[in-house]
């Protein structure tokens, strides 16, 4: 199946555009119509809801009020599928893998009705909209124990939120490790064009995902159970857009009594026309694997990272941590009969996989599609477990961070055994455990700040005072930053093995990455004027003779809510590498949270007795 989108003439979003479906069904087409908007007191129709803004001039405050709602119906359920030829139990949405694409314009409302049909056994459900800030709708972030209770089987929950950022992202289940079982799909939000990134066709999302053949629950038990594991679980395969034929002669097929029929599985395919330039929306939605993405013989122009347009730079390899997105342009410079491999490799130095090399085929317009490509892989540097240097990535729209954040939190990450011998991840000597029945956001809204809790680690101290904020609830490791306007978080990774990098994701915010390195941070900020912003960044590992790996992130508290800050590596989150940041609790107390949230909690309380007690963190 070819991955191709109808040409968008300079991103003219009132035209027909395709939504790419990766379940083997034909491409679907959707219409994003022109939006009537108010301009200088007169009603005018403009092909772009954002007018003539380009990405270098568009701030978050320029988000248009389109008055348009994009509605979707999701049903999440169990299934037995074989994306790579090996049958395995999965959890999918609308029977598709990957799941359906959400598509909208910047400023639109997105409404998704999620029905939970996970049965045999039953389980809770919740969807997180990765990278969407949820401005003025923090209860729609989709994180059980933080913003909502899980949705029990047989019940539905209607999510409604603004498309408050534009670019490329994805949605995924945030219950346990359900997304590792297949519960994810793309979010494409169209917005102001990048003036230095023009292209002919948008090829849509390109999912990169390491893949496991075992049932997810058994993997989680191996990660956090006893006896304690010797290593992280090795993935069995690596997929591009949900496909990569598995070698059925692999001895693990017999050893684990698996059913394998990969002869009927095709590689994902993309169609190129000589001379045209294409947009690829790369997304790492894997469980453990850092990805190195290449296209044989081709350079790529990077022009966006996560939801942030950047000053373009050219590379032949893109490193993408779990949860990260990178938008690239590639120009088809070959002959009309060429066939070329697209590749994504699970980093052998930074991650673990039994077969981590994914392939997809690119065919030019006159190529023989019955013959697989025969091209040479790009060589690249595998010595570093992190993103490209901060000096190389500059946001296109500049925003200066506060020179002296009002409060500072230090988070020390360690891997250790608890009192029962279970190996878990600890943040400041505490490991996370979800309380599904008492979401922190709802609790804070109803009770304001818990009695005796400090209102921000910097209050009552001089600006830039440095001390740990006090946890709101030790079981849920929550840090209350009160009404401080700006916050700095220093994260230290005291793991010294090559497999212990952490893709750190922060909900509700794009943060500035102001410094990173190994050892003790010297207080020097890499870029004081316009440092890199994003919602997910790779925290590198430490070195025994130097010290921990560190990253320093700054943000302003412009979005009242309770926002998770966690490693997006599935097994690390399962083992407790997760904290919450409580932002402006006094304003949370004044939010008008719809009763749909409380109703869901009442439904969950009635159902929970049917479940076995969770052995992992729950998220």
N, C-alpha and C positions, 0 to 999 in steps of 0.2 A: 504494500500500500504506500503510495507516495504522499509525502507531507508537503502540501502546497496551499498557498492562500491566494485568493483573487488579488490582482494588483491594486494597491491603494496609491492613487496619484498624490504624492506628497502627503500621505496620511489623511485623505479626504474621507472622514469617518461617516459622512452621510450616505456613502455608497454601500453596496453590498460587500460584506466581508465574510470570510469563512471562519468557522469555529472548527478546529481540528479535533477529531475524535480518534482515539487510539485503540478502540476495541475491535477493530476490524470492520466497522460499519462505514458506509460512505460518508464523505464530508457533509456536514450540515452547514447551511447558510443562515445568517441572521441579519437583521436590518437594524442599524443604529441610525435613526432618522435625524434630520436637522432639528435643532432646539431653538425655540424662540426665547430670546433673552432681552432684558431691559438694558438699554444703552442710552445714557444721557437723557433719561426721561421718555424716550421713544421706544416703542416695540419694534425690534428689528430681527430679521431672521438671518443668522450667520451660519455658514457650514461648520464652524467650530464653536462649541460652547464657550471656549476660553478666548474668543476673539482672535486678535493677531499676535497674542503672546507666543514667544518661543521659550524653550527651556532655559535659556540663559537669562531670561528676564522674569521668570515665573516663580513667585514665592508661594508658600503654603497658604498665605492670606489671600491669594488670587483665585482660590478655588471657586469655580462658578456655581451658581445655584440653578441647576438645569431644570428642576421640577420633574425629573424623569425617574421612574422606578423600574429597575430590571428585576424580574421575578423568576425564581427557579424552584423546582420541586426536587428534593433529594430524598431517596430512601436508602438507608444503610443496612446491609444484611450480610450474612455469611454466604460463602460460595466456595466451590472447589474448582479451581482453574489451573491452567498450565501455561503461563505467559512465555516461558522459555522451553516448554516441552515437558517439564516435570510437574506432575500434579501436586498441589499443596492446598491446604485450607486457607482461605483468604477472607477478608472483610472489605467489601466494595460498595460503591455508591451507584445506584441505578444500574446495577449489573455490569458496570464498565470498569476496565482497568487500562490505563489510568482513568479516573473519574471524569465527569463532564466539566467543560471549561465555562467559567464565569467571565462574561465580557461586558464592559461598561465604558462610559465616558467619565473623565474626571469630573467630580461633583454630582454624579448620579447617585441615587439611592439604590442599594442592592438589597433584595429581599429573598431570603432562602428559607423555605419551609422544610425542615429536616424531620423525617419520620424514622423512628428507630424500629427496625425489624430484625435486630440481632437476636437470634434464638438458637436453642440447642447447642450450647447453653446460652441463656440470655446474658446481656451485658449492657452497661450504660453507653450513651453516645453523646458527643459534643464535637462541634467543628470550630477550629480556629482559622482565622483569615489572616494568614501570615503577612506581616508588614503593614497591614492596615492599622492606622493609629487609633481608630475608634474614638475620634474627637466627639465629645458630648454623648457618646453611647458606650461607655466602658463596660456595661453589663452585657454587651454583645461580643466580647472578645473570645468567648467559647472555651474557657479553661475551667474545668471542674475543680472545686475547692477554692478557687480564686474569684471567679466572676459568676459562676452558676453551679447548680447541682447537675449531675448527669441526667440525660433524658432516659427514662426506663423503656424497655421494650413495649411496643404497642402504643406509644405516645409520640407526640410531635412537639416541635419548638420552632417558632418563627423568628429567624434572625433578620434584623433590619438595621443597616448602617450605611454611611456615606462612603463612596469611593474617594477617600480623602488624600490619596496619593496616586500617582500615575506611573505606569511602566509594567514590569513583569513580576508576578509572584504566584503563589499557590495557596490552596486551602488544604487542611488535613485534619484528621481526627486528633483530639488531644486527650483521649482516654487511654491510659496504659500505653502500649506500643501498637495500637491499632493501625496507625499509618504505615508501619512496617509490614502490615498484612495487606496493604493495597488501598487504604482509604485516603486518597489524595487526588487533587486535580488542579488545573491552572486557574489563575486569576489574571486577566489581561485588562488593564485600564488604559485607555487611550488618552493622550494629553498633548500639551504643546510639543511641537517637533524640535528636535535637536538640530541647530543650524549647521553643525559640522558632521552630521550623520544622516545623509540622504541615501535612500535606497529604492529599489524597484519593487521588491516583494517582501512581505513579512511571512516567514515560514512557521511562525507560531512557536509554542513551547517545545523545548527539547529537554525532556526529563532525563536526568542521570541518576540512577539508583542502584546501589548494591542490592543483592537479592538472596534471600534465604529460602531453603526448601522445607525446613522444619516448621511446625506450628509455632506461632509467636509465643504462646504461653509457655511452651517447653523451653524456648530460648531464654525467656525472662527468668524462669526457675533456675536455669543453669547459671545465669548472671548473678542473681542475688541470693540463691539458695545455698544449701550445704550438701556436700563439701564445697568449700569456696573454690571458685574456678581458678585455674592456673593462668589462663589468658582470656582475652576478649573473644567472643564467638566469631569465627571466620565465616564470611559470606560465601555462598556457593557459586554465585554468578554476578554479573554486572550488566545492567540493561540500559539501552537508549530508547526512550519512549515505550518502555514496557516490553521490549523484545531483545533477545539475543539467544539464538539456538544453543541449547546445552548438549554437550557430548554425552550421549546415552551409554557409551562404553566406560564412563567414569566409574571406578570401583565403588564409590559411595552409593550409587544407585542400587546395587545389589546389597551392599552392607546394611543399608537402612530400609531395604524393601520398598523402594519408591517406584512409581510408574512413570516411565519416560518415553515420549514419542516425539522427539524434536524434529523429525523429518518433515512435519507439517508446519513448522514454525519458520517464518521468514525474518530476515533482517529488516529493521526499519529502513525506509527508502526516502530519498529526497530528490527532487527534480531540479536541475540547474539548466539555465540557458546561457550560452556563451555571451560574455559582455555585461550581464546583469549583476546587480549588487543585491545581496539578500540579508535580511535581519534574522538572526537566531536568538531566541530567548532561552538561554541556558539556565537550568535550575537543578540544584542538587537536592533531591528529596529522598536521600538514602538514609540508612540506619547507622552505619559505622564508618563508611568510606569517604575520605577526602578524594576528590576527583581531579585528574589532569586531562583536560580536553584539547584535542588537536584535530586538524584536518590535513591529510597528507598533501604536502607540497604547497600549502596555502598559509598566508598570513591573515590574522584577524584584527579588526579595529574594535577595541573595547570603548563603548560610549555610555554605559550605565552599569552601576553596581548596586544591587538591591533596588530600591526605588529612587536612587539618586543619579541623575545624569552627571557624567564626568567629562572633563577635558579629554578628548580621545587620545588613546595611545595604541600602538601597534605591537602585536606579539604573535608568537607561533604556538604558545601554549597558555591555556587559561586554567588557573588553580581555583577550585570552587569547593568551599567547605559546606557541610550539611546545613541547609537552610538558606544558603546564599544564592543569589541570582546574578548573572552577568549577561548583558545584552551586547552582541557583537555584530559587526558587518563583515561579510566576506564577498569578494568579487570573483565571479566565475571566469577565470583567465585561461582555462584550458581549451582544447579543441572540442568540437561539437560531438565527437564520438567517445569522449573520455568517460571513464568510471573511476571513482575515487573513494577511498575509505574515510569515513568519519570515525574517530576513536575517542573513547573515554576510559581512562585507566584508574582503578583504585590505587592510590599511592602505595607502593610496596614499602616505603620507609615509614610512612605516617599512619598506615591503617593495615588491616588484615583481611585477606580474601584468598580462597582456594583457587578461584578463577576470576580475576578482577579486570579482564580486558574486554570491553564492550565495543562492538562494531555496528556501524550503520552505513548503508551504501548511498553514494551520491552518483546519480546518472545524468550526464548532459543530454541535450535534446535528441541526438541521433545515436546514443549509445545502445548497445545490445543489453537489455535488462535481464536477459536470461543467463548472463555471464557475470560472476562476481568480480569486483575490482581486484586488481593486482598491483597495488602501489605500496611505497615504502613509508614506514612510520616516521614521524618527526622525533628527533632525539631532544631531550630536555633535561634540565637540572632537577634531580630528585633530592637534593641535600637539605632542603628547608621545609619544615612543616608549618607553614603560615601563608598569609596572603602576600601579594606583591608589596614592596616597600611603600610606606606611607608617603614618601616623597614623590612617588610616581602617580598617585591618585589624587586628583584635585576636583572637587565638586564644581560643576559648570556655573551654578548659581551660588555666589559666595555668601556665607554666613559666618560672622566672627563669634567664637565662643566667649563666654565671660572670662575676663583675665584672672579673676580670683573667685572660684566657686565658693558659695557661702557655706557649704558643708562637704565633708569628705568621709567616705566609707571605705574601709579596706576589707576585702574578702580573700581569705586564704583557703585554697582548695587542696585537699589531701585525700588519698585513697587509703582506707584503713579498715580493720575489722571492728565490729561492734562487740558488745559484751557476750553475744551468743556465737561469735565467730564468723558472722556473715560479713563479706567484704562489700563496703559501700563507699560512696563519695561523700565527703564531709566539707561543709563550708563554715569556717570559723567554729569547727568542732561540732557542728550540728548537721544532721542529714534530714532531708525533706520527706515528709509523709503527708499525703493529702487527707483532708477531712471533707468528704463529699457532701456531708449534710449541712455544713455551716460555711458557705462561701464567704470569704473575707470581705468582699465588696459589699455584699448585702448586710453583713454584720456591722460594718463601719457605717453604712447608710442609716441603719436602724438604731445604733447605739453610740454613734460618733466614735471617738477614740476610746479604746478600752481603758478602764480605770488604772491609774498609776503609770500609764505608758508615756514615755518622753515624746514630746512633739517635735522631733527633728534633732538630729545629732549635733547640729551647729547652734541651736538656739541657746541663748544665754552665754555664749562663748564668743570670742573675737572671730571675725570672718577668717576663713581658712583654717579654723581650729581642726585638729585631727584626732579623732577617736572613733571607736566603733559605735554606730547607731545601735540601739537596744532592740533585740528581737521582740516583735509583738506577741508571737506565740512560738515557743521553741520547737513545737512539732511542725510548724510551717514556716520557720525561719523568715520572718517578715521584718523589714527594716523601714521604720517610719521616718521619712524626711520632712514631715510637717509642712510648714508653709515657706520653707527656704526656696528662694527663686532659682538657685542653680546648685547642681550636685556634681561631685567628682567621685567616681568609683575606681579604686585601684584593685585589680584582681591578680592574685599571685597563684601560679600553678606549681605546686610542689611535687609534681610527678616528673620523673626523670627518664621515662622510657619513651622510645620513638612513637609508640602507639597512643600516647596520652595527650595529644592536642585537643582543644575544646572549642568547637564553634559556638561562641556565646551569642545568644539571641535575646534581645530586650523588647518586650511588648510595649506598645503605646508610644514609641519614640524612635526617631532617628538620632543616634548619639554621635558625638564627635570622638574619633579615636585620636587622642592627642599625644600618645606615646606608647611604645611597645619595646620589648627587648628581653634580655635575660640578666638576672641578678637583682640588685636593689635599685629601684628607679631613682635617678639622680635629680628628679624634679624638673628636668628640661622638657619643655613642650616642643614637639617636632615642628608644628606650624601654628603660629599664634593668630594668623589672619583668616585662613580658610582651610582648616584641616579636613580630612576625609570624614564624611558622615555615612552611616549605614545602620541597618538594624541587626546585622549579624557579622561578627568578626572572629577570626581564628585566634584563640589564645595559644601561643606556642608553648612547648614543653620546656622544662628547666634543664639545667646541666649541673651534675653533682659538684663539680669543682668551681662553679660560678654562682649558682643560686636558682631561684624559681624563674620560670617564664612569667612575664607580666604584660598586662595591657592596662592603659589608663583611658577611661571613657568619661566624657562630660556631657551633661544634658541640662536643659532648663525645665522647670516644673510647670509646663503650660497645659497639662492634660490630667486633671484630677482623676484618680483611679487607683486600683491596685494592679500593679504590672509585674508579671513574671520576668525574671532574669535567670536564664538557665542555659546549660549546655544542650545543643540540639542533636547531639549524638544520642540515639534512642536508648542505648543500654546505660549510658551515664545518667540520663534523666530518670530512668527506671530505678537506678541505684542512688537517687537522692540529690543529684547535682542541680539544685533548683532553689531559688529564693524568690520572695516577693518584695517589691518596693511600693510602700504605701505613700501616695503622693497627695498632698493637700486634703487631709481627712476632714477638716472643717467644711470644705466645699462639697466633699462626698456626702456629708450629712444632709445637704440641701438638694441633692439630686432627686428627681422624680423617676424612680426606677419602675418600669411597667410591672404589673402583677404577674406577667408571664413568667418572670424569674421565680417569684415565690410559689406560684402554682407548680412549676417544675420540681421545686424542692419538696413540696408536699407529696407529689407523685413518686418521687424517688424514695422518700422515707417509707412509703407503703410497699415499695418493691424490694428494697435492699436486703430484706431477710432471706430472699431466695438465692443470694450470691454467696460463694465462698469468700472468705476474707482475703483481700489482696495481699500478695507477698512483696510487691514492689511499691514504689512511691505513689503509683496511681496515675501519674501523668507521663 
